Amino acid sequence: MRLRNKPWAQEYIESNPTVAIQNPTKYQGQWAKTVFKNNHPLNIEIGTGKGDFIVALAKKYPEQNFLAIERYVSVSVLALKKIVAADLINLKIITFDAVMLLDIFAPQEINKIYLNFSDPWPKARHEKRRLTSKKFLEFYQLILQPNGEIHFKTDNDQLFAYSFESFQANNWKIIDYTTDLYHSKYLENNIPTEYERRFVQLGENINYLCAQKASP
C-alpha cells in the first residue's frame, strides 16, 4: 500500500502511547500481562491497513486481546485513529515490519494470526517477501500456540494457489477453505476489510482459508 506521506502521523502516534505501543520488542513474552494486563488469548493481524477489520474483530470478541501490525506510518496512523475512536481496551497497534516477528513475540505467545489481502509480490525473485512463504510460515510456527490458526483472505487467485501449496508443503493442516467466500458457508462469520468491500463491489472473487499449526 502506498499513501502520501502525512507529516502529522508520527506525532499523532506518539501522542497515543497507550494504544500505539512504542518499542514493542521490550514486551516479548509479556504482551498479555504487561500491555493488556490480563491473561486473555492474543491474536494479531499482520498488514492491518486502515483498521476496519481489526476494530470489528476486537468489538466482536471483547474477551480476547488483539494487536494490529502495520509497517507503514502513513497507513498505521489511519488505523490508529479508528482504534482510538472505538475506545477498545483489548486492541493495540504497532508500526513494525513483520520480518521482525521473532523479536516481538515469544514462542507460543500468539493464539491466531490474520492475513488479509497481503501484497502478492508476484515476481519470483520476491517470493520470500510473501507473508505465506516458507520463511514466514516458520515464524508463525514458532510464535503460535499449539493448534494455533492462521486465517488468510485474498482477492489474488495466484497468491491463493501459491499459499495453499505453501501451507501444505510446510506441514500445516488446512482445516477450512473456499475459492468463493461470498458464495460459501463462511460468509456468515466474515468481517470484511475496507479493500474487501471495494473488491466485492467491483465483482472480484475472494478466497479464504484457515490453516492450523503443524504438530511438533
C-alpha positions as CSV (number, residue, x, y, z in Angstrom):
1,M,0.0,0.0,0.0
2,R,1.4,3.4,-0.9
3,L,-0.1,6.5,0.6
4,R,1.1,10.1,0.6
5,N,3.3,11.0,3.5
6,K,1.4,12.5,6.4
7,P,3.7,15.0,8.4
8,W,1.4,14.8,11.4
9,A,1.3,11.0,11.6
10,Q,4.3,10.3,13.8
11,E,3.3,13.0,16.3
12,Y,-0.2,11.6,16.5
13,I,1.2,8.1,17.1
14,E,3.5,9.3,19.8
15,S,0.6,11.2,21.5
16,N,-1.4,7.9,21.9
17,P,1.2,5.7,23.7
18,T,-1.4,3.5,25.5
19,V,-2.8,2.4,22.1
20,A,0.1,2.8,19.7
21,I,2.7,0.8,21.5
22,Q,6.3,2.1,21.2
23,N,9.4,-0.1,21.4
24,P,7.4,-3.4,21.0
25,T,10.5,-5.6,21.4
26,K,10.6,-5.0,25.1
27,Y,7.2,-6.7,25.5
28,Q,8.3,-10.0,24.0
29,G,6.6,-12.8,26.1
30,Q,4.8,-10.2,28.2
31,W,2.1,-8.8,25.9
32,A,-1.0,-10.1,27.8
33,K,0.4,-9.4,31.3
34,T,2.2,-6.1,30.7
35,V,0.4,-4.4,27.8
36,F,-3.2,-5.7,28.1
37,K,-2.9,-6.5,31.9
38,N,-4.8,-9.8,31.7
39,N,-4.2,-13.4,30.6
40,H,-6.6,-13.4,27.6
41,P,-5.6,-15.0,24.3
42,L,-3.5,-12.7,22.0
43,N,-4.4,-12.5,18.3
44,I,-2.5,-10.5,15.7
45,E,-3.3,-9.1,12.2
46,I,-0.3,-8.6,10.0
47,G,-0.8,-5.8,7.5
48,T,-3.7,-4.0,9.2
49,G,-4.2,-1.4,6.6
50,K,-6.8,1.2,7.6
51,G,-8.1,-0.9,10.5
52,D,-11.7,-1.7,9.7
53,F,-11.2,-5.5,10.2
54,I,-9.3,-5.5,13.4
55,V,-11.6,-2.9,15.1
56,A,-14.7,-5.0,14.2
57,L,-13.0,-8.2,15.4
58,A,-12.0,-6.7,18.7
59,K,-15.5,-5.5,19.2
60,K,-16.9,-9.0,18.5
61,Y,-14.5,-10.7,20.9
62,P,-14.0,-8.5,23.9
63,E,-12.7,-11.5,25.9
64,Q,-9.6,-11.7,23.7
65,N,-6.7,-9.4,23.0
66,F,-5.8,-8.1,19.6
67,L,-2.7,-6.4,18.2
68,A,-2.6,-4.7,14.8
69,I,0.7,-4.7,13.0
70,E,1.2,-2.3,10.1
71,R,4.6,-1.5,8.5
72,Y,3.9,2.0,7.1
73,V,3.4,5.0,9.4
74,S,1.2,6.7,6.9
75,V,-1.2,3.7,7.0
76,S,-1.0,2.7,10.6
77,V,-2.0,6.2,11.7
78,L,-5.3,5.8,9.9
79,A,-6.0,2.6,11.7
80,L,-4.9,4.2,15.0
81,K,-7.5,6.9,14.6
82,K,-10.2,4.3,14.3
83,I,-8.9,2.4,17.3
84,V,-8.8,5.5,19.4
85,A,-12.3,6.4,18.4
86,A,-13.6,2.9,19.2
87,D,-12.1,3.1,22.7
88,L,-11.4,-0.6,23.0
89,I,-9.2,-1.8,25.8
90,N,-8.5,-5.1,24.0
91,L,-6.9,-3.6,20.9
92,K,-3.5,-2.1,20.4
93,I,-1.4,-1.3,17.3
94,I,2.3,-1.2,16.5
95,T,4.1,0.2,13.4
96,F,6.6,-2.6,12.7
97,D,7.9,-4.8,10.0
98,A,6.6,-8.4,10.1
99,V,10.2,-9.7,9.3
100,M,10.9,-8.9,12.9
101,L,8.1,-11.0,14.4
102,L,10.5,-13.2,16.4
103,D,11.9,-10.0,18.1
104,I,8.4,-9.1,19.2
105,F,6.8,-12.3,20.3
106,A,8.0,-15.3,22.4
107,P,7.4,-18.9,21.4
108,Q,3.7,-19.9,21.6
109,E,2.6,-16.4,22.6
110,I,0.0,-16.0,19.8
111,N,-3.4,-17.6,19.5
112,K,-4.4,-16.6,16.0
113,I,-2.9,-14.8,13.0
114,Y,-4.9,-12.9,10.5
115,L,-3.6,-12.1,7.0
116,N,-5.9,-10.0,4.9
117,F,-5.2,-9.0,1.3
118,S,-1.4,-9.2,1.7
119,D,0.8,-7.8,-1.0
120,P,1.1,-10.7,-3.5
121,W,4.7,-9.9,-4.6
122,P,4.1,-11.6,-7.9
123,K,7.7,-11.6,-9.2
124,A,9.5,-14.9,-8.5
125,R,12.5,-13.1,-7.1
126,H,10.3,-11.5,-4.4
127,E,8.8,-14.8,-3.2
128,K,10.4,-14.6,0.3
129,R,8.5,-11.3,0.9
130,R,5.1,-13.0,0.6
131,L,3.6,-13.4,4.0
132,T,2.7,-17.1,3.2
133,S,6.2,-18.0,2.1
134,K,8.2,-20.7,3.8
135,K,10.2,-18.1,5.8
136,F,7.1,-16.5,7.3
137,L,5.4,-19.8,7.9
138,E,8.4,-20.8,10.0
139,F,8.0,-17.6,12.0
140,Y,4.3,-18.3,12.6
141,Q,5.1,-21.9,13.6
142,L,7.3,-20.6,16.4
143,I,5.1,-17.9,17.8
144,L,1.7,-19.7,17.6
145,Q,0.4,-21.8,20.4
146,P,-0.3,-25.5,19.9
147,N,-3.3,-25.8,17.5
148,G,-2.9,-22.0,16.7
149,E,-4.5,-20.9,13.5
150,I,-3.9,-18.6,10.5
151,H,-6.8,-17.0,8.8
152,F,-6.0,-15.8,5.3
153,K,-8.0,-13.9,2.7
154,T,-7.0,-12.6,-0.7
155,D,-8.6,-11.5,-4.0
156,N,-5.5,-12.7,-5.8
157,D,-6.1,-16.2,-7.2
158,Q,-2.4,-16.7,-7.9
159,L,-1.4,-15.8,-4.4
160,F,-4.1,-18.0,-3.0
161,A,-2.9,-21.0,-5.1
162,Y,0.7,-20.3,-4.0
163,S,-0.3,-20.0,-0.4
164,F,-2.4,-23.2,-0.4
165,E,0.6,-25.1,-1.7
166,S,2.9,-23.4,0.7
167,F,0.9,-24.3,3.7
168,Q,0.7,-27.9,2.6
169,A,4.4,-28.2,1.7
170,N,5.3,-26.8,5.1
171,N,3.2,-29.3,7.1
172,W,0.3,-27.0,8.0
173,K,-3.2,-28.5,8.3
174,I,-5.7,-26.7,6.1
175,I,-9.0,-27.0,8.1
176,D,-11.2,-24.7,6.1
177,Y,-11.0,-23.1,2.7
178,T,-13.1,-21.7,-0.2
179,T,-12.2,-20.1,-3.5
180,D,-15.5,-18.2,-3.4
181,L,-16.1,-16.7,0.0
182,Y,-19.2,-14.7,-0.9
183,H,-21.0,-17.8,-2.0
184,S,-19.9,-20.1,0.8
185,K,-20.9,-21.1,4.3
186,Y,-18.0,-18.9,5.7
187,L,-19.6,-15.7,4.7
188,E,-21.9,-15.6,7.8
189,N,-19.0,-15.0,10.1
190,N,-16.9,-13.0,7.7
191,I,-15.7,-9.5,8.7
192,P,-14.8,-7.5,5.6
193,T,-11.8,-5.2,5.3
194,E,-12.2,-1.8,3.6
195,Y,-10.5,-3.1,0.5
196,E,-12.6,-6.3,0.5
197,R,-15.7,-4.2,0.2
198,R,-14.3,-2.4,-2.7
199,F,-13.2,-5.6,-4.4
200,V,-16.6,-7.2,-3.9
201,Q,-18.4,-4.1,-5.4
202,L,-16.1,-4.5,-8.4
203,G,-17.1,-8.1,-8.8
204,E,-13.8,-9.5,-7.7
205,N,-13.7,-13.0,-6.2
206,I,-12.5,-13.5,-2.6
207,N,-10.5,-16.6,-1.4
208,Y,-10.3,-17.7,2.2
209,L,-8.5,-20.4,4.1
210,C,-7.8,-21.3,7.7
211,A,-4.7,-23.3,8.5
212,Q,-3.7,-24.9,11.8
213,K,-0.2,-25.1,13.2
214,A,1.7,-28.2,12.5
215,S,2.3,-30.7,15.3
216,P,5.9,-30.9,16.6
